[in-house]
Amino acid sequence: MKSKLFTLLICSAFLFLNACKDEDDPIPEKVTYNQDVKPILVASCTPCHMPGGANPNKWDDYTQVKGKISVILDRVQRTPGSTGFMPKVGNQLTAAQIATLKQWVTDGLLEN
């Protein structure tokens, strides 16, 4: 009798814990330039690094950003006011924005 009760208790616990798992949780998508990175750069690097801007590096262009991401990351992580800190005008990127840029590199610099 005790072993049946113990088995029933173990099975019940297993079913309960398995039911707590949410199968509907979305699988995290990889960070892409068009969906995640470009909006950050357009919002933070305008007008200098966009078409018509004074800087020849245009951050609305996937190929240019992909080739310069290490420089971009270096610049946005510098102390505000220090030499080379970006953006020169506007607010410092948030920790979440910088994390997104880093994750883009980790995910393979995907365009779409």
Jmol script that loads the backbone (N, CA, C; Angstrom):
load data "model"
ATOM      1  N   MET A   1       0.821  -1.192   0.000  1.00  0.00           N
ATOM      2  CA  MET A   1       0.000   0.000   0.000  1.00  0.00           C
ATOM      3  C   MET A   1       0.867   1.260   0.000  1.00  0.00           C
ATOM      4  N   LYS A   2       1.920   1.253   0.835  1.00  0.00           N
ATOM      5  CA  LYS A   2       2.791   2.418   0.923  1.00  0.00           C
ATOM      6  C   LYS A   2       3.511   2.665  -0.402  1.00  0.00           C
ATOM      7  N   SER A   3       3.926   1.613  -1.099  1.00  0.00           N
ATOM      8  CA  SER A   3       4.639   1.795  -2.365  1.00  0.00           C
ATOM      9  C   SER A   3       3.716   2.333  -3.439  1.00  0.00           C
ATOM     10  N   LYS A   4       2.438   1.944  -3.442  1.00  0.00           N
ATOM     11  CA  LYS A   4       1.476   2.478  -4.412  1.00  0.00           C
ATOM     12  C   LYS A   4       1.238   3.967  -4.146  1.00  0.00           C
ATOM     13  N   LEU A   5       1.123   4.320  -2.890  1.00  0.00           N
ATOM     14  CA  LEU A   5       0.920   5.716  -2.525  1.00  0.00           C
ATOM     15  C   LEU A   5       2.138   6.555  -2.908  1.00  0.00           C
ATOM     16  N   PHE A   6       3.317   6.020  -2.656  1.00  0.00           N
ATOM     17  CA  PHE A   6       4.553   6.708  -3.024  1.00  0.00           C
ATOM     18  C   PHE A   6       4.644   6.893  -4.536  1.00  0.00           C
ATOM     19  N   THR A   7       4.298   5.843  -5.296  1.00  0.00           N
ATOM     20  CA  THR A   7       4.320   5.925  -6.759  1.00  0.00           C
ATOM     21  C   THR A   7       3.313   6.945  -7.248  1.00  0.00           C
ATOM     22  N   LEU A   8       2.142   6.962  -6.668  1.00  0.00           N
ATOM     23  CA  LEU A   8       1.111   7.930  -7.031  1.00  0.00           C
ATOM     24  C   LEU A   8       1.583   9.361  -6.735  1.00  0.00           C
ATOM     25  N   LEU A   9       2.224   9.542  -5.612  1.00  0.00           N
ATOM     26  CA  LEU A   9       2.746  10.856  -5.232  1.00  0.00           C
ATOM     27  C   LEU A   9       3.816  11.328  -6.211  1.00  0.00           C
ATOM     28  N   ILE A  10       4.728  10.462  -6.598  1.00  0.00           N
ATOM     29  CA  ILE A  10       5.796  10.803  -7.543  1.00  0.00           C
ATOM     30  C   ILE A  10       5.201  11.158  -8.908  1.00  0.00           C
ATOM     31  N   CYS A  11       4.246  10.333  -9.366  1.00  0.00           N
ATOM     32  CA  CYS A  11       3.604  10.598 -10.667  1.00  0.00           C
ATOM     33  C   CYS A  11       2.849  11.919 -10.643  1.00  0.00           C
ATOM     34  N   SER A  12       2.167  12.201  -9.570  1.00  0.00           N
ATOM     35  CA  SER A  12       1.428  13.458  -9.445  1.00  0.00           C
ATOM     36  C   SER A  12       2.374  14.650  -9.477  1.00  0.00           C
ATOM     37  N   ALA A  13       3.487  14.539  -8.768  1.00  0.00           N
ATOM     38  CA  ALA A  13       4.471  15.627  -8.751  1.00  0.00           C
ATOM     39  C   ALA A  13       5.041  15.855 -10.149  1.00  0.00           C
ATOM     40  N   PHE A  14       5.344  14.768 -10.850  1.00  0.00           N
ATOM     41  CA  PHE A  14       5.870  14.873 -12.206  1.00  0.00           C
ATOM     42  C   PHE A  14       4.863  15.563 -13.124  1.00  0.00           C
ATOM     43  N   LEU A  15       3.611  15.149 -13.062  1.00  0.00           N
ATOM     44  CA  LEU A  15       2.577  15.762 -13.909  1.00  0.00           C
ATOM     45  C   LEU A  15       2.383  17.242 -13.578  1.00  0.00           C
ATOM     46  N   PHE A  16       2.418  17.570 -12.302  1.00  0.00           N
ATOM     47  CA  PHE A  16       2.253  18.959 -11.896  1.00  0.00           C
ATOM     48  C   PHE A  16       3.393  19.821 -12.416  1.00  0.00           C
ATOM     49  N   LEU A  17       4.610  19.369 -12.237  1.00  0.00           N
ATOM     50  CA  LEU A  17       5.769  20.138 -12.689  1.00  0.00           C
ATOM     51  C   LEU A  17       5.810  20.245 -14.215  1.00  0.00           C
ATOM     52  N   ASN A  18       5.421  19.199 -14.899  1.00  0.00           N
ATOM     53  CA  ASN A  18       5.394  19.229 -16.355  1.00  0.00           C
ATOM     54  C   ASN A  18       4.324  20.199 -16.858  1.00  0.00           C
ATOM     55  N   ALA A  19       3.205  20.292 -16.148  1.00  0.00           N
ATOM     56  CA  ALA A  19       2.130  21.202 -16.542  1.00  0.00           C
ATOM     57  C   ALA A  19       2.541  22.661 -16.352  1.00  0.00           C
ATOM     58  N   CYS A  20       3.486  22.919 -15.478  1.00  0.00           N
ATOM     59  CA  CYS A  20       3.947  24.288 -15.232  1.00  0.00           C
ATOM     60  C   CYS A  20       4.810  24.816 -16.374  1.00  0.00           C
ATOM     61  N   LYS A  21       5.358  23.936 -17.162  1.00  0.00           N
ATOM     62  CA  LYS A  21       6.210  24.350 -18.270  1.00  0.00           C
ATOM     63  C   LYS A  21       5.340  24.982 -19.343  1.00  0.00           C
ATOM     64  N   ASP A  22       5.663  26.187 -19.763  1.00  0.00           N
ATOM     65  CA  ASP A  22       4.864  26.906 -20.749  1.00  0.00           C
ATOM     66  C   ASP A  22       5.387  26.607 -22.147  1.00  0.00           C
ATOM     67  N   GLU A  23       4.670  25.795 -22.881  1.00  0.00           N
ATOM     68  CA  GLU A  23       5.078  25.424 -24.237  1.00  0.00           C
ATOM     69  C   GLU A  23       4.894  26.579 -25.213  1.00  0.00           C
ATOM     70  N   ASP A  24       4.113  27.599 -24.815  1.00  0.00           N
ATOM     71  CA  ASP A  24       3.840  28.708 -25.710  1.00  0.00           C
ATOM     72  C   ASP A  24       4.898  29.805 -25.645  1.00  0.00           C
ATOM     73  N   ASP A  25       5.909  29.659 -24.773  1.00  0.00           N
ATOM     74  CA  ASP A  25       6.979  30.647 -24.716  1.00  0.00           C
ATOM     75  C   ASP A  25       7.678  30.687 -26.068  1.00  0.00           C
ATOM     76  N   PRO A  26       7.780  31.877 -26.660  1.00  0.00           N
ATOM     77  CA  PRO A  26       8.433  31.934 -27.963  1.00  0.00           C
ATOM     78  C   PRO A  26       9.924  31.633 -27.848  1.00  0.00           C
ATOM     79  N   ILE A  27      10.436  30.984 -28.861  1.00  0.00           N
ATOM     80  CA  ILE A  27      11.875  30.749 -28.935  1.00  0.00           C
ATOM     81  C   ILE A  27      12.509  32.085 -29.277  1.00  0.00           C
ATOM     82  N   PRO A  28      13.493  32.522 -28.506  1.00  0.00           N
ATOM     83  CA  PRO A  28      14.088  33.826 -28.799  1.00  0.00           C
ATOM     84  C   PRO A  28      14.687  33.838 -30.197  1.00  0.00           C
ATOM     85  N   GLU A  29      14.348  34.881 -30.923  1.00  0.00           N
ATOM     86  CA  GLU A  29      14.899  35.035 -32.264  1.00  0.00           C
ATOM     87  C   GLU A  29      16.268  35.668 -32.175  1.00  0.00           C
ATOM     88  N   LYS A  30      17.039  35.458 -33.192  1.00  0.00           N
ATOM     89  CA  LYS A  30      18.361  36.066 -33.246  1.00  0.00           C
ATOM     90  C   LYS A  30      18.218  37.535 -33.608  1.00  0.00           C
ATOM     91  N   VAL A  31      19.146  38.334 -33.138  1.00  0.00           N
ATOM     92  CA  VAL A  31      19.158  39.766 -33.422  1.00  0.00           C
ATOM     93  C   VAL A  31      19.571  39.956 -34.878  1.00  0.00           C
ATOM     94  N   THR A  32      18.832  40.810 -35.586  1.00  0.00           N
ATOM     95  CA  THR A  32      19.172  41.108 -36.969  1.00  0.00           C
ATOM     96  C   THR A  32      19.374  42.613 -37.135  1.00  0.00           C
ATOM     97  N   TYR A  33      20.107  42.957 -38.183  1.00  0.00           N
ATOM     98  CA  TYR A  33      20.364  44.366 -38.466  1.00  0.00           C
ATOM     99  C   TYR A  33      19.060  45.116 -38.715  1.00  0.00           C
ATOM    100  N   ASN A  34      18.251  44.632 -39.655  1.00  0.00           N
ATOM    101  CA  ASN A  34      17.053  45.373 -40.050  1.00  0.00           C
ATOM    102  C   ASN A  34      16.030  45.505 -38.936  1.00  0.00           C
ATOM    103  N   GLN A  35      15.842  44.457 -38.174  1.00  0.00           N
ATOM    104  CA  GLN A  35      14.809  44.474 -37.142  1.00  0.00           C
ATOM    105  C   GLN A  35      15.264  45.139 -35.846  1.00  0.00           C
ATOM    106  N   ASP A  36      16.505  44.934 -35.449  1.00  0.00           N
ATOM    107  CA  ASP A  36      16.936  45.343 -34.116  1.00  0.00           C
ATOM    108  C   ASP A  36      18.017  46.420 -34.084  1.00  0.00           C
ATOM    109  N   VAL A  37      19.005  46.305 -34.954  1.00  0.00           N
ATOM    110  CA  VAL A  37      20.172  47.192 -34.894  1.00  0.00           C
ATOM    111  C   VAL A  37      19.903  48.525 -35.589  1.00  0.00           C
ATOM    112  N   LYS A  38      19.390  48.481 -36.793  1.00  0.00           N
ATOM    113  CA  LYS A  38      19.172  49.706 -37.565  1.00  0.00           C
ATOM    114  C   LYS A  38      18.291  50.716 -36.812  1.00  0.00           C
ATOM    115  N   PRO A  39      17.186  50.291 -36.184  1.00  0.00           N
ATOM    116  CA  PRO A  39      16.388  51.277 -35.443  1.00  0.00           C
ATOM    117  C   PRO A  39      17.166  51.993 -34.334  1.00  0.00           C
ATOM    118  N   ILE A  40      18.057  51.277 -33.670  1.00  0.00           N
ATOM    119  CA  ILE A  40      18.880  51.907 -32.627  1.00  0.00           C
ATOM    120  C   ILE A  40      19.781  52.962 -33.253  1.00  0.00           C
ATOM    121  N   LEU A  41      20.436  52.603 -34.343  1.00  0.00           N
ATOM    122  CA  LEU A  41      21.375  53.524 -34.981  1.00  0.00           C
ATOM    123  C   LEU A  41      20.668  54.708 -35.619  1.00  0.00           C
ATOM    124  N   VAL A  42      19.524  54.475 -36.230  1.00  0.00           N
ATOM    125  CA  VAL A  42      18.773  55.581 -36.835  1.00  0.00           C
ATOM    126  C   VAL A  42      18.338  56.570 -35.747  1.00  0.00           C
ATOM    127  N   ALA A  43      17.881  56.049 -34.628  1.00  0.00           N
ATOM    128  CA  ALA A  43      17.417  56.925 -33.544  1.00  0.00           C
ATOM    129  C   ALA A  43      18.563  57.653 -32.849  1.00  0.00           C
ATOM    130  N   SER A  44      19.725  57.024 -32.757  1.00  0.00           N
ATOM    131  CA  SER A  44      20.806  57.581 -31.951  1.00  0.00           C
ATOM    132  C   SER A  44      21.911  58.261 -32.740  1.00  0.00           C
ATOM    133  N   CYS A  45      22.040  57.950 -34.015  1.00  0.00           N
ATOM    134  CA  CYS A  45      23.186  58.425 -34.793  1.00  0.00           C
ATOM    135  C   CYS A  45      22.803  59.438 -35.863  1.00  0.00           C
ATOM    136  N   THR A  46      21.566  59.880 -35.832  1.00  0.00           N
ATOM    137  CA  THR A  46      21.089  60.897 -36.757  1.00  0.00           C
ATOM    138  C   THR A  46      21.444  62.257 -36.178  1.00  0.00           C
ATOM    139  N   PRO A  47      21.859  63.204 -36.948  1.00  0.00           N
ATOM    140  CA  PRO A  47      21.904  63.229 -38.405  1.00  0.00           C
ATOM    141  C   PRO A  47      23.276  62.873 -38.982  1.00  0.00           C
ATOM    142  N   CYS A  48      24.273  62.742 -38.181  1.00  0.00           N
ATOM    143  CA  CYS A  48      25.654  62.623 -38.690  1.00  0.00           C
ATOM    144  C   CYS A  48      25.902  61.376 -39.536  1.00  0.00           C
ATOM    145  N   HIS A  49      25.403  60.226 -39.112  1.00  0.00           N
ATOM    146  CA  HIS A  49      25.715  58.966 -39.782  1.00  0.00           C
ATOM    147  C   HIS A  49      24.575  58.470 -40.667  1.00  0.00           C
ATOM    148  N   MET A  50      23.740  59.375 -41.125  1.00  0.00           N
ATOM    149  CA  MET A  50      22.632  59.022 -42.006  1.00  0.00           C
ATOM    150  C   MET A  50      22.776  59.777 -43.320  1.00  0.00           C
ATOM    151  N   PRO A  51      22.045  59.387 -44.360  1.00  0.00           N
ATOM    152  CA  PRO A  51      22.148  60.107 -45.637  1.00  0.00           C
ATOM    153  C   PRO A  51      21.973  61.620 -45.437  1.00  0.00           C
ATOM    154  N   GLY A  52      22.852  62.366 -46.066  1.00  0.00           N
ATOM    155  CA  GLY A  52      22.845  63.821 -45.919  1.00  0.00           C
ATOM    156  C   GLY A  52      23.660  64.306 -44.741  1.00  0.00           C
ATOM    157  N   GLY A  53      24.100  63.395 -43.889  1.00  0.00           N
ATOM    158  CA  GLY A  53      24.874  63.763 -42.712  1.00  0.00           C
ATOM    159  C   GLY A  53      26.331  63.996 -43.056  1.00  0.00           C
ATOM    160  N   ALA A  54      27.044  64.651 -42.173  1.00  0.00           N
ATOM    161  CA  ALA A  54      28.430  65.037 -42.417  1.00  0.00           C
ATOM    162  C   ALA A  54      29.400  63.858 -42.415  1.00  0.00           C
ATOM    163  N   ASN A  55      29.096  62.797 -41.668  1.00  0.00           N
ATOM    164  CA  ASN A  55      30.027  61.675 -41.565  1.00  0.00           C
ATOM    165  C   ASN A  55      29.851  60.723 -42.749  1.00  0.00           C
ATOM    166  N   PRO A  56      30.944  60.290 -43.371  1.00  0.00           N
ATOM    167  CA  PRO A  56      30.826  59.388 -44.523  1.00  0.00           C
ATOM    168  C   PRO A  56      30.355  57.974 -44.159  1.00  0.00           C
ATOM    169  N   ASN A  57      30.471  57.592 -42.897  1.00  0.00           N
ATOM    170  CA  ASN A  57      29.962  56.287 -42.462  1.00  0.00           C
ATOM    171  C   ASN A  57      28.464  56.400 -42.243  1.00  0.00           C
ATOM    172  N   LYS A  58      27.698  55.670 -43.037  1.00  0.00           N
ATOM    173  CA  LYS A  58      26.235  55.732 -42.953  1.00  0.00           C
ATOM    174  C   LYS A  58      25.713  54.475 -42.283  1.00  0.00           C
ATOM    175  N   TRP A  59      25.113  54.651 -41.100  1.00  0.00           N
ATOM    176  CA  TRP A  59      24.663  53.512 -40.310  1.00  0.00           C
ATOM    177  C   TRP A  59      23.296  52.999 -40.725  1.00  0.00           C
ATOM    178  N   ASP A  60      22.744  53.506 -41.817  1.00  0.00           N
ATOM    179  CA  ASP A  60      21.531  52.911 -42.372  1.00  0.00           C
ATOM    180  C   ASP A  60      21.888  51.896 -43.457  1.00  0.00           C
ATOM    181  N   ASP A  61      23.175  51.588 -43.595  1.00  0.00           N
ATOM    182  CA  ASP A  61      23.681  50.657 -44.597  1.00  0.00           C
ATOM    183  C   ASP A  61      24.265  49.428 -43.901  1.00  0.00           C
ATOM    184  N   TYR A  62      23.646  48.275 -44.118  1.00  0.00           N
ATOM    185  CA  TYR A  62      24.051  47.036 -43.449  1.00  0.00           C
ATOM    186  C   TYR A  62      25.538  46.749 -43.618  1.00  0.00           C
ATOM    187  N   THR A  63      26.041  46.835 -44.838  1.00  0.00           N
ATOM    188  CA  THR A  63      27.435  46.479 -45.112  1.00  0.00           C
ATOM    189  C   THR A  63      28.395  47.369 -44.340  1.00  0.00           C
ATOM    190  N   GLN A  64      28.119  48.670 -44.287  1.00  0.00           N
ATOM    191  CA  GLN A  64      29.005  49.580 -43.555  1.00  0.00           C
ATOM    192  C   GLN A  64      28.972  49.284 -42.055  1.00  0.00           C
ATOM    193  N   VAL A  65      27.776  49.054 -41.521  1.00  0.00           N
ATOM    194  CA  VAL A  65      27.669  48.789 -40.079  1.00  0.00           C
ATOM    195  C   VAL A  65      28.352  47.467 -39.736  1.00  0.00           C
ATOM    196  N   LYS A  66      28.128  46.458 -40.549  1.00  0.00           N
ATOM    197  CA  LYS A  66      28.747  45.146 -40.313  1.00  0.00           C
ATOM    198  C   LYS A  66      30.276  45.273 -40.279  1.00  0.00           C
ATOM    199  N   GLY A  67      30.825  46.066 -41.179  1.00  0.00           N
ATOM    200  CA  GLY A  67      32.268  46.238 -41.242  1.00  0.00           C
ATOM    201  C   GLY A  67      32.846  47.108 -40.133  1.00  0.00           C
ATOM    202  N   LYS A  68      32.009  47.897 -39.488  1.00  0.00           N
ATOM    203  CA  LYS A  68      32.485  48.838 -38.463  1.00  0.00           C
ATOM    204  C   LYS A  68      31.923  48.566 -37.070  1.00  0.00           C
ATOM    205  N   ILE A  69      31.264  47.423 -36.874  1.00  0.00           N
ATOM    206  CA  ILE A  69      30.591  47.189 -35.596  1.00  0.00           C
ATOM    207  C   ILE A  69      31.549  47.226 -34.409  1.00  0.00           C
ATOM    208  N   SER A  70      32.771  46.768 -34.564  1.00  0.00           N
ATOM    209  CA  SER A  70      33.697  46.810 -33.418  1.00  0.00           C
ATOM    210  C   SER A  70      34.030  48.254 -33.048  1.00  0.00           C
ATOM    211  N   VAL A  71      34.161  49.120 -34.045  1.00  0.00           N
ATOM    212  CA  VAL A  71      34.422  50.538 -33.790  1.00  0.00           C
ATOM    213  C   VAL A  71      33.193  51.180 -33.151  1.00  0.00           C
ATOM    214  N   ILE A  72      32.013  50.853 -33.669  1.00  0.00           N
ATOM    215  CA  ILE A  72      30.773  51.403 -33.111  1.00  0.00           C
ATOM    216  C   ILE A  72      30.649  51.004 -31.641  1.00  0.00           C
ATOM    217  N   LEU A  73      30.852  49.728 -31.350  1.00  0.00           N
ATOM    218  CA  LEU A  73      30.754  49.273 -29.960  1.00  0.00           C
ATOM    219  C   LEU A  73      31.773  49.960 -29.063  1.00  0.00           C
ATOM    220  N   ASP A  74      32.979  50.116 -29.562  1.00  0.00           N
ATOM    221  CA  ASP A  74      34.000  50.813 -28.780  1.00  0.00           C
ATOM    222  C   ASP A  74      33.549  52.239 -28.453  1.00  0.00           C
ATOM    223  N   ARG A  75      33.068  52.939 -29.457  1.00  0.00           N
ATOM    224  CA  ARG A  75      32.712  54.349 -29.278  1.00  0.00           C
ATOM    225  C   ARG A  75      31.520  54.555 -28.348  1.00  0.00           C
ATOM    226  N   VAL A  76      30.494  53.707 -28.481  1.00  0.00           N
ATOM    227  CA  VAL A  76      29.293  53.917 -27.663  1.00  0.00           C
ATOM    228  C   VAL A  76      29.485  53.472 -26.221  1.00  0.00           C
ATOM    229  N   GLN A  77      30.563  52.723 -25.950  1.00  0.00           N
ATOM    230  CA  GLN A  77      30.820  52.282 -24.579  1.00  0.00           C
ATOM    231  C   GLN A  77      31.827  53.154 -23.841  1.00  0.00           C
ATOM    232  N   ARG A  78      32.348  54.147 -24.522  1.00  0.00           N
ATOM    233  CA  ARG A  78      33.277  55.068 -23.853  1.00  0.00           C
ATOM    234  C   ARG A  78      32.515  55.954 -22.874  1.00  0.00           C
ATOM    235  N   THR A  79      33.253  56.566 -21.975  1.00  0.00           N
ATOM    236  CA  THR A  79      32.662  57.470 -21.005  1.00  0.00           C
ATOM    237  C   THR A  79      32.191  58.738 -21.709  1.00  0.00           C
ATOM    238  N   PRO A  80      30.946  59.163 -21.456  1.00  0.00           N
ATOM    239  CA  PRO A  80      30.475  60.404 -22.083  1.00  0.00           C
ATOM    240  C   PRO A  80      31.440  61.550 -21.821  1.00  0.00           C
ATOM    241  N   GLY A  81      31.724  62.294 -22.875  1.00  0.00           N
ATOM    242  CA  GLY A  81      32.646  63.417 -22.781  1.00  0.00           C
ATOM    243  C   GLY A  81      34.079  63.065 -23.121  1.00  0.00           C
ATOM    244  N   SER A  82      34.399  61.767 -23.143  1.00  0.00           N
ATOM    245  CA  SER A  82      35.766  61.380 -23.478  1.00  0.00           C
ATOM    246  C   SER A  82      35.969  61.438 -24.987  1.00  0.00           C
ATOM    247  N   THR A  83      37.220  61.463 -25.392  1.00  0.00           N
ATOM    248  CA  THR A  83      37.562  61.530 -26.803  1.00  0.00           C
ATOM    249  C   THR A  83      36.971  60.341 -27.536  1.00  0.00           C
ATOM    250  N   GLY A  84      36.271  60.625 -28.627  1.00  0.00           N
ATOM    251  CA  GLY A  84      35.704  59.582 -29.462  1.00  0.00           C
ATOM    252  C   GLY A  84      34.365  59.031 -29.012  1.00  0.00           C
ATOM    253  N   PHE A  85      33.845  59.496 -27.866  1.00  0.00           N
ATOM    254  CA  PHE A  85      32.550  59.005 -27.391  1.00  0.00           C
ATOM    255  C   PHE A  85      31.460  59.322 -28.407  1.00  0.00           C
ATOM    256  N   MET A  86      30.590  58.365 -28.629  1.00  0.00           N
ATOM    257  CA  MET A  86      29.443  58.562 -29.502  1.00  0.00           C
ATOM    258  C   MET A  86      28.185  58.148 -28.758  1.00  0.00           C
ATOM    259  N   PRO A  87      27.092  58.804 -29.058  1.00  0.00           N
ATOM    260  CA  PRO A  87      26.923  59.875 -30.031  1.00  0.00           C
ATOM    261  C   PRO A  87      27.370  61.219 -29.474  1.00  0.00           C
ATOM    262  N   LYS A  88      27.957  62.012 -30.354  1.00  0.00           N
ATOM    263  CA  LYS A  88      28.426  63.340 -29.936  1.00  0.00           C
ATOM    264  C   LYS A  88      27.262  64.201 -29.485  1.00  0.00           C
ATOM    265  N   VAL A  89      26.164  64.077 -30.196  1.00  0.00           N
ATOM    266  CA  VAL A  89      24.958  64.849 -29.879  1.00  0.00           C
ATOM    267  C   VAL A  89      23.875  63.859 -29.478  1.00  0.00           C
ATOM    268  N   GLY A  90      23.155  64.161 -28.434  1.00  0.00           N
ATOM    269  CA  GLY A  90      22.078  63.267 -28.024  1.00  0.00           C
ATOM    270  C   GLY A  90      22.445  62.448 -26.813  1.00  0.00           C
ATOM    271  N   ASN A  91      21.606  61.482 -26.545  1.00  0.00           N
ATOM    272  CA  ASN A  91      21.762  60.667 -25.339  1.00  0.00           C
ATOM    273  C   ASN A  91      22.657  59.458 -25.561  1.00  0.00           C
ATOM    274  N   GLN A  92      23.319  59.069 -24.508  1.00  0.00           N
ATOM    275  CA  GLN A  92      24.134  57.863 -24.509  1.00  0.00           C
ATOM    276  C   GLN A  92      23.220  56.664 -24.743  1.00  0.00           C
ATOM    277  N   LEU A  93      23.703  55.664 -25.462  1.00  0.00           N
ATOM    278  CA  LEU A  93      22.931  54.450 -25.656  1.00  0.00           C
ATOM    279  C   LEU A  93      22.704  53.770 -24.314  1.00  0.00           C
ATOM    280  N   THR A  94      21.553  53.149 -24.181  1.00  0.00           N
ATOM    281  CA  THR A  94      21.248  52.442 -22.934  1.00  0.00           C
ATOM    282  C   THR A  94      22.014  51.120 -22.890  1.00  0.00           C
ATOM    283  N   ALA A  95      22.063  50.541 -21.715  1.00  0.00           N
ATOM    284  CA  ALA A  95      22.710  49.234 -21.560  1.00  0.00           C
ATOM    285  C   ALA A  95      22.003  48.192 -22.428  1.00  0.00           C
ATOM    286  N   ALA A  96      20.686  48.286 -22.531  1.00  0.00           N
ATOM    287  CA  ALA A  96      19.926  47.339 -23.359  1.00  0.00           C
ATOM    288  C   ALA A  96      20.266  47.508 -24.838  1.00  0.00           C
ATOM    289  N   GLN A  97      20.426  48.734 -25.289  1.00  0.00           N
ATOM    290  CA  GLN A  97      20.789  48.968 -26.689  1.00  0.00           C
ATOM    291  C   GLN A  97      22.184  48.425 -26.985  1.00  0.00           C
ATOM    292  N   ILE A  98      23.111  48.666 -26.091  1.00  0.00           N
ATOM    293  CA  ILE A  98      24.471  48.151 -26.272  1.00  0.00           C
ATOM    294  C   ILE A  98      24.458  46.621 -26.246  1.00  0.00           C
ATOM    295  N   ALA A  99      23.662  46.048 -25.359  1.00  0.00           N
ATOM    296  CA  ALA A  99      23.543  44.583 -25.296  1.00  0.00           C
ATOM    297  C   ALA A  99      22.983  44.027 -26.604  1.00  0.00           C
ATOM    298  N   THR A 100      22.050  44.750 -27.222  1.00  0.00           N
ATOM    299  CA  THR A 100      21.500  44.320 -28.505  1.00  0.00           C
ATOM    300  C   THR A 100      22.583  44.317 -29.574  1.00  0.00           C
ATOM    301  N   LEU A 101      23.400  45.361 -29.608  1.00  0.00           N
ATOM    302  CA  LEU A 101      24.493  45.420 -30.582  1.00  0.00           C
ATOM    303  C   LEU A 101      25.467  44.262 -30.371  1.00  0.00           C
ATOM    304  N   LYS A 102      25.792  43.978 -29.129  1.00  0.00           N
ATOM    305  CA  LYS A 102      26.704  42.870 -28.821  1.00  0.00           C
ATOM    306  C   LYS A 102      26.087  41.528 -29.207  1.00  0.00           C
ATOM    307  N   GLN A 103      24.801  41.383 -28.940  1.00  0.00           N
ATOM    308  CA  GLN A 103      24.127  40.138 -29.280  1.00  0.00           C
ATOM    309  C   GLN A 103      24.075  39.932 -30.792  1.00  0.00           C
ATOM    310  N   TRP A 104      23.956  41.022 -31.536  1.00  0.00           N
ATOM    311  CA  TRP A 104      23.977  40.943 -32.999  1.00  0.00           C
ATOM    312  C   TRP A 104      25.292  40.314 -33.466  1.00  0.00           C
ATOM    313  N   VAL A 105      26.387  40.747 -32.864  1.00  0.00           N
ATOM    314  CA  VAL A 105      27.699  40.173 -33.205  1.00  0.00           C
ATOM    315  C   VAL A 105      27.707  38.685 -32.859  1.00  0.00           C
ATOM    316  N   THR A 106      27.261  38.353 -31.659  1.00  0.00           N
ATOM    317  CA  THR A 106      27.227  36.966 -31.203  1.00  0.00           C
ATOM    318  C   THR A 106      26.371  36.088 -32.118  1.00  0.00           C
ATOM    319  N   ASP A 107      25.261  36.649 -32.585  1.00  0.00           N
ATOM    320  CA  ASP A 107      24.332  35.894 -33.439  1.00  0.00           C
ATOM    321  C   ASP A 107      24.797  35.772 -34.878  1.00  0.00           C
ATOM    322  N   GLY A 108      25.899  36.438 -35.228  1.00  0.00           N
ATOM    323  CA  GLY A 108      26.451  36.252 -36.566  1.00  0.00           C
ATOM    324  C   GLY A 108      26.234  37.399 -37.526  1.00  0.00           C
ATOM    325  N   LEU A 109      25.899  38.585 -37.011  1.00  0.00           N
ATOM    326  CA  LEU A 109      25.743  39.783 -37.863  1.00  0.00           C
ATOM    327  C   LEU A 109      24.727  39.552 -38.978  1.00  0.00           C
ATOM    328  N   LEU A 110      23.577  39.025 -38.608  1.00  0.00           N
ATOM    329  CA  LEU A 110      22.529  38.734 -39.590  1.00  0.00           C
ATOM    330  C   LEU A 110      21.873  40.012 -40.101  1.00  0.00           C
ATOM    331  N   GLU A 111      21.548  40.020 -41.395  1.00  0.00           N
ATOM    332  CA  GLU A 111      20.894  41.205 -41.971  1.00  0.00           C
ATOM    333  C   GLU A 111      19.391  41.175 -41.737  1.00  0.00           C
ATOM    334  N   ASN A 112      18.766  40.048 -42.031  1.00  0.00           N
ATOM    335  CA  ASN A 112      17.300  39.933 -41.877  1.00  0.00           C
ATOM    336  C   ASN A 112      16.950  38.809 -40.923  1.00  0.00           C
TER     337      ASN A 112
END
end "model"
wireframe off; spacefill off
backbone 0.3
color backbone group
